[in-house]
Amino acid sequence: MRIDKYLCKSTELTRSEAKKLLKTGKVTIDGAVSKNGADKVPESAVVEVEGRSLSLLGQRYVMLYKPEDTICSNVDEVYPSVLHFIEIDRVYEMHIAGRLDADTTGLVLITDDGKWSHNVISPKKHCEKTYRVWLAEPLEEKAIDQFKEGVQLHGEKQLTRPAKLEIVAPQEALLTIVEGKYHQVKRMFAAIGNKVEALHRERIGIIELDEMLNPGEWRYLTEAEVNAFK
Ligand code: URA
């Protein structure tokens, strides 16, 4: 893609404003100053304006370690939006692919690619999500079969789809589900007479929460992670 087009697609600049910016010598492609709108931006090149890197809108993919008491919404409500943690340009044009409750921690995917997030959250795609769950009551072995067969959630017509439960400790388990109904995990445990005390998402599809991240930290997804939902 030409650099003038790239600037328009990654900022709010018009084509003539992009050309003016180029003339100032503030734009670099992989570290080399670019002044000509016709200069080519190679695939995966780093384009910077005064040292600040740009990325094409509609092509930004991020994972965040969501801390407690934050919300998966673009606007602040009782708690602040998780988007406050992401220090990138025009972050408010991005959206969250699969929300977590305010008190749930863990993996959140954020993008401005609507088609991509559809592949993550569409019920038809049956994308696996794994949660670590801490419970009020000890788990019984029979819960494994109950979740495999499907449980009746309050207010739903159909049983939940088969889910995989691994009991890690008497009151701790890993639950993998392929749906994303409102408060699904909490309601599933309520349906078998237990109560979720704490909930943490570890995985969405092949994307695992990076263990290098602390609560509130984020990183761009790798090419392989992005391609998993293309
Ligand atoms: N299920 C829940 O109950 N809460 C979440 O935040 C995610 C899944």
Boltz pocket constraint, residues with backbone or C-beta under 6 A from the ligand:
constraints:
  - pocket:
      binder: B
      contacts: [[A, 99], [A, 100], [A, 101], [A, 102], [A, 104], [A, 181], [A, 182], [A, 183], [A, 184], [A, 185], [A, 186], [A, 187], [A, 199]]
      max_distance: 6.0
